[in-house]
Amino acid sequence: MASQAALRADDLSRALSLSETSESATAPSNSDEPGGEERSTLVCFSHLRWNFVYQRPQHLLSRFAKEMRVLYVEEPVFGDEAAPRLETYPVDGGVTVLVPRLPHGLDEGAQLEAQRRLVDEHLRELRVAQPLLWYYNPLALGFTDHLSAARVVYDCMDELSAFRGAPPALVERERRLFGRADVVFTGGQSLYEAKRDHHRNVHAFPSSVDVAHFGKARGALADPPEQAAIPRPRIGHYAVIDERFDADLVAAIADRRPDWQLILVGPVVKIDPATLPRRPNVHYLGGKRYEELPAYLAGWDMAFMPFAINESTRFISPTKTPEYLAAGKPVVSSPVTDVVRTYGEQGLVRIAASPDEFVAAIEATLAERDARPGWLERVDRLLDAMSWDKTYNQMRDLIR
């Protein structure tokens, strides 16, 4: 591949030598000093805003940032800029976010050219010649296909082409990215099966979990004020509420059991909020920070995952499944393939495909409370094999 041929063996060793000591990992870069050595750099191109929802990219890249410089390039923001410029700012975890700010009215070609120039200039300023390029957004190849790289990684966390409003160019850019990538990761087993024939080096990495973080919900945590007044039983779900959310299912459950309180935590995007079911027992609490989620979970009697079964959920591996389980909460879920395979078939999550099945499964779960012998022990055995640290270490070894 071009990215491999362009790099000598000694350069590759230097660019991917990830220090095992915290001292060197946190040492300031001397790349701006005259004669200073180039610091290993990972440049990620993502369709997700860093500060939107804390999920897979944040978990992984904050770990890479302990051992190398990490630049996170978001999609452009359009405004009343006199000329294209690059906004940069640090975030928790040691990552630097880069946001191209472009004037209104640029056509697609001008947008790509502006982003190409902004990224090139920034890398030159940092004296970065052979970065590790990491893609979540194949569309970014339109302004980065000229970059020389130590390695090219495509972490395919979702089937983006199946999402509402996906650009027509996405499929073609992904095809080109497969041609350039050295290694491809997928966000779940179903997605792996869909992508494995497109590249010779594809590996499945389903959603993992920070067990210690969500395990706090098994203890006594103060109920957030906006949730404290909601009666019980409480059946909760947090997620980005978009086309993957089955609004009709939630409305049907709420109507069938008005004594149940359905709590929905998360931002509403890409759908009209007016289309969401409004019932006295359906509570929308909005988006919350990652650090706040255990407190909300601790106040639920159980969790549910009301996913619509459509193209946008065909390949998902919801991160929240192991998070709910780490919190010790029983779960009822729509029949998302990866949830059924990983959790449903082992009896760790109940699966329901219709409103009546959801109601029956929730009733059974609430009736059992803590009376499922061995359930939590089996949950913990599964979670013992899962962690973002393990995922990071395995990915890093594959990249090397």
C-alpha positions in Angstrom: 0.0 0.0 0.0 1.1 3.6 -0.6 1.1 4.4 3.1 3.4 1.5 3.8 5.7 1.9 0.9 6.3 5.6 1.7 7.7 4.7 5.2 11.0 3.2 5.9 11.2 0.5 8.6 13.1 2.8 11.0 10.6 5.6 10.5 7.7 3.2 11.2 9.3 2.0 14.4 9.7 5.5 15.6 6.2 6.7 14.6 4.5 3.8 16.3 6.7 3.4 19.3 4.2 4.0 22.1 6.0 4.5 25.3 5.2 2.2 28.2 6.2 4.9 30.8 4.0 7.6 32.1 7.0 10.0 32.2 7.6 9.9 28.5 3.9 9.8 27.8 3.3 13.1 29.5 6.5 14.8 28.4 5.9 17.9 26.4 6.6 17.7 22.7 9.8 19.2 21.4 8.7 19.1 17.8 8.6 22.9 17.6 12.2 23.2 18.8 14.9 23.7 16.1 16.4 20.3 15.5 13.8 18.6 17.8 12.6 15.1 17.0 9.1 14.6 15.6 6.7 13.4 18.2 4.4 10.4 17.3 1.0 11.8 16.3 -2.4 10.3 15.7 -4.8 12.4 13.6 -8.4 11.3 13.8 -11.2 12.4 11.4 -14.6 12.0 12.8 -18.3 12.8 12.0 -19.0 13.1 15.8 -18.4 16.2 17.9 -16.0 15.4 20.8 -18.3 17.2 23.3 -21.5 15.7 22.1 -21.8 12.2 23.6 -18.9 10.4 25.3 -18.6 7.1 23.5 -16.2 4.8 21.5 -13.9 7.5 20.0 -13.4 9.2 23.4 -12.7 6.0 25.2 -10.1 4.9 22.7 -8.4 8.2 21.7 -8.0 9.4 25.3 -6.0 6.2 25.9 -3.9 6.8 22.8 -3.3 10.3 24.1 -1.5 9.0 27.1 1.3 7.8 24.8 1.3 10.1 21.8 -0.2 13.4 20.6 -3.8 13.0 19.4 -5.5 15.5 17.1 -9.3 15.1 16.7 -10.6 16.7 13.5 -14.3 17.4 13.5 -16.6 18.2 10.5 -16.6 21.9 9.5 -18.8 24.6 11.1 -20.1 27.3 8.8 -20.5 30.9 9.8 -19.7 34.5 9.0 -16.0 33.8 8.7 -14.0 36.2 6.5 -11.8 33.3 5.5 -11.4 29.6 6.5 -9.7 29.1 9.8 -8.9 26.3 12.2 -10.1 26.5 15.7 -8.1 24.3 18.2 -8.7 23.6 21.8 -7.7 20.9 24.4 -10.2 18.6 26.0 -10.0 16.3 29.0 -8.0 13.2 28.2 -5.1 15.0 26.5 -6.7 15.3 23.1 -6.7 18.4 21.0 -9.8 19.1 19.0 -9.6 20.8 15.6 -12.7 22.4 14.1 -12.5 23.9 10.5 -14.6 27.1 10.5 -15.6 27.9 6.9 -17.5 30.8 5.4 -21.1 30.2 4.3 -21.6 29.6 0.6 -18.6 27.5 -0.3 -19.4 24.7 -2.8 -18.2 21.2 -2.1 -14.9 21.5 -3.9 -14.1 24.8 -2.1 -15.0 23.1 1.2 -12.6 20.2 0.6 -9.8 22.5 -0.6 -10.2 24.7 2.5 -10.1 21.7 4.9 -7.1 20.3 3.0 -5.2 23.5 3.4 -6.1 24.0 7.1 -5.1 20.5 8.0 -1.8 20.6 6.0 -0.8 23.9 7.5 -1.5 22.7 11.1 0.5 19.5 10.5 3.4 21.5 9.1 3.3 23.9 12.1 3.6 20.8 14.4 6.3 19.3 12.1 4.2 16.1 11.7 5.3 14.2 8.6 4.1 10.6 9.1 1.1 10.6 11.4 -1.1 7.6 12.3 -4.3 8.4 10.4 -7.5 7.2 12.1 -10.8 7.5 10.3 -14.4 7.4 11.7 -15.6 9.5 8.8 -14.8 8.1 5.3 -15.9 11.5 3.8 -12.7 13.0 5.2 -10.7 11.1 2.6 -11.8 13.8 0.2 -9.3 16.2 1.7 -6.7 13.8 3.3 -6.0 11.3 0.6 -2.7 13.0 -0.2 -1.3 12.6 3.3 1.6 10.3 3.9 1.0 8.1 6.9 2.7 5.6 9.2 -0.5 3.6 9.3 -4.1 4.2 8.2 -6.8 2.9 10.5 -10.5 2.7 9.7 -12.6 2.2 12.9 -16.0 1.5 11.4 -18.2 2.0 14.4 -21.5 2.3 12.5 -22.9 1.7 9.0 -23.1 5.4 8.3 -24.6 5.0 4.9 -27.8 3.6 6.5 -28.4 6.7 8.6 -30.8 9.4 7.7 -29.3 12.2 5.6 -26.2 10.2 4.7 -24.3 11.9 1.8 -24.4 10.0 -1.5 -20.6 10.2 -1.7 -20.2 8.1 1.5 -20.3 4.7 0.0 -17.7 5.6 -2.7 -15.4 7.3 -0.1 -15.6 4.2 2.1 -14.6 2.0 -0.8 -11.5 4.2 -1.3 -10.8 4.1 2.4 -10.8 0.3 2.3 -8.2 0.6 -0.5 -5.9 2.7 1.6 -6.4 1.4 5.1 -3.8 -0.9 6.7 -6.3 -2.3 9.3 -10.1 -2.0 9.7 -11.9 -2.3 13.0 -15.7 -2.7 13.3 -18.0 -1.7 16.1 -19.7 -5.1 16.4 -19.9 -8.7 15.0 -22.7 -7.9 12.6 -20.8 -5.0 11.1 -17.7 -7.2 10.9 -19.6 -9.8 8.9 -20.8 -7.0 6.5 -17.3 -5.6 6.0 -14.9 -8.6 6.2 -15.0 -9.2 2.5 -14.0 -5.6 1.7 -10.5 -5.8 3.2 -7.9 -8.4 4.0 -7.3 -7.2 7.6 -10.7 -6.6 9.4 -11.2 -7.2 13.1 -14.4 -7.0 15.2 -14.3 -4.9 18.4 -17.8 -4.7 19.8 -18.7 -2.0 22.3 -16.9 -2.3 25.6 -17.6 -0.8 29.1 -16.0 1.0 32.0 -17.2 -1.4 34.7 -15.9 0.6 37.6 -17.6 3.8 36.3 -21.1 2.3 35.8 -20.7 -0.1 38.8 -21.1 2.9 41.0 -24.8 2.7 40.2 -25.0 -0.6 42.2 -24.4 1.5 45.4 -26.3 4.3 47.0 -26.1 7.5 44.8 -28.1 10.6 45.3 -31.0 10.8 42.9 -30.6 13.8 40.5 -33.2 16.4 41.5 -35.1 16.2 38.2 -35.5 12.5 38.6 -36.1 12.4 42.3 -39.8 13.4 42.1 -40.7 10.7 39.4 -42.7 7.8 41.0 -41.8 4.2 40.6 -41.4 1.8 39.0 -38.9 3.6 36.7 -37.8 2.0 33.4 -35.0 4.0 31.9 -33.0 4.4 28.7 -30.3 6.8 27.7 -29.3 7.3 24.1 -29.1 9.8 21.3 -32.8 10.0 20.3 -32.8 9.8 16.6 -34.1 7.5 13.8 -33.0 4.5 15.8 -35.6 5.3 18.5 -38.9 3.5 18.2 -41.4 6.2 19.3 -44.4 4.1 18.5 -43.1 1.4 20.8 -42.6 3.7 23.7 -46.0 5.3 23.2 -47.6 1.8 23.2 -45.8 0.7 26.4 -46.8 4.0 28.1 -50.4 3.6 27.1 -50.6 -0.1 28.2 -49.1 0.6 31.6 -49.7 4.2 32.7 -48.4 3.3 36.2 -44.9 2.7 34.8 -42.6 5.7 34.5 -40.5 5.6 31.3 -37.4 7.8 31.7 -35.5 8.9 28.5 -32.1 10.6 28.9 -30.3 12.0 25.8 -30.3 14.7 23.1 -32.9 14.6 20.3 -31.3 14.9 16.9 -32.3 14.4 13.2 -35.9 13.9 14.1 -38.7 16.4 15.0 -39.2 16.5 18.8 -42.9 17.1 18.1 -43.1 13.5 16.8 -42.0 12.0 20.1 -44.8 10.5 22.3 -46.0 12.8 25.0 -47.6 11.1 28.0 -47.7 11.8 31.7 -45.6 8.8 32.4 -42.9 9.5 29.7 -40.2 11.8 30.9 -37.5 13.4 28.6 -34.6 14.6 30.8 -32.3 15.7 27.9 -28.6 15.1 27.4 -26.3 14.4 30.3 -22.6 14.2 30.8 -20.9 10.8 31.0 -20.0 11.5 34.6 -23.7 11.9 35.5 -25.0 8.7 34.0 -24.4 6.4 37.0 -26.5 8.6 39.2 -29.5 8.4 36.8 -29.0 4.6 36.4 -28.9 4.1 40.2 -32.4 5.5 40.5 -34.0 3.2 37.9 -35.7 -0.1 38.7 -34.6 -1.5 35.3 -33.5 -0.4 31.8 -35.1 -0.9 28.4 -33.8 -0.4 24.9 -36.6 0.6 22.6 -34.7 0.4 19.3 -36.6 0.6 16.0 -35.7 -2.4 13.8 -34.6 -0.7 10.6 -31.6 -0.1 8.4 -30.0 2.2 10.9 -30.0 -0.4 13.7 -29.2 -3.4 11.5 -25.5 -3.5 12.5 -25.4 -1.6 15.8 -23.7 -2.9 19.0 -25.1 -0.6 21.6 -22.6 0.5 24.2 -25.3 1.0 26.7 -26.1 -2.8 26.9 -22.9 -3.6 29.0 -23.2 -0.3 30.8 -26.7 -1.1 32.1 -25.5 -4.5 33.1 -22.4 -3.1 34.8 -24.9 -0.9 36.8 -26.7 -4.1 37.9 -29.9 -3.2 36.0 -31.9 -5.9 34.2 -32.6 -5.0 30.6 -35.3 -5.6 28.0 -34.3 -4.9 24.4 -35.6 -4.8 20.9 -34.2 -7.7 18.9 -31.0 -6.0 17.7 -28.9 -8.7 16.2 -25.7 -8.1 18.3 -27.7 -7.7 21.5 -29.5 -11.0 20.8 -26.3 -12.9 20.0 -24.2 -11.5 22.9 -26.7 -11.1 25.7 -30.1 -12.5 24.8 -29.0 -16.0 23.9 -27.1 -16.2 27.2 -30.2 -15.2 29.2 -28.6 -11.9 30.4 -31.0 -9.6 28.5 -34.7 -10.2 27.7 -35.6 -9.7 24.1 -39.0 -8.4 23.0 -40.2 -7.7 19.4 -43.6 -6.0 19.9 -45.3 -3.8 22.5 -47.1 -6.8 24.0 -43.8 -8.7 24.3 -42.1 -5.6 25.9 -44.9 -5.2 28.4 -44.8 -8.9 29.3 -41.0 -8.9 29.6 -40.9 -5.8 31.7 -43.6 -7.2 34.0 -41.6 -10.4 34.5 -38.5 -8.4 35.2 -40.1 -6.1 37.7 -41.8 -9.1 39.4 -38.5 -10.9 39.8 -36.5 -7.9 41.2 -33.4 -9.6 42.6 -34.9 -13.1 42.4 -33.1 -14.4 39.3 -30.6 -16.9 40.8 -27.1 -16.4 39.5 -28.0 -13.7 37.0 -25.7 -11.0 38.3 -22.9 -13.5 38.8 -23.2 -14.5 35.1 -23.4 -10.8 34.1 -20.1 -10.1 36.0 -18.4 -13.1 34.4 -19.2 -11.7 31.0 -18.1 -8.2 31.9 -14.8 -9.4 33.4 -13.7 -10.1 29.8 -14.7 -6.6 28.6 -12.9 -3.3 29.1 -11.9 -0.4 27.0 -8.3 -1.0 28.2 -8.3 -4.4 26.7 -9.9 -3.1 23.5 -7.3 -0.4 23.3 -4.3 -2.8 23.9 -5.6 -5.2 21.3 -6.1 -2.5 18.7 -2.7 -1.0 19.4 -1.0 -4.4 18.9 -2.8 -4.9 15.6 -1.7 -1.4 14.4 1.8 -2.2 15.2 
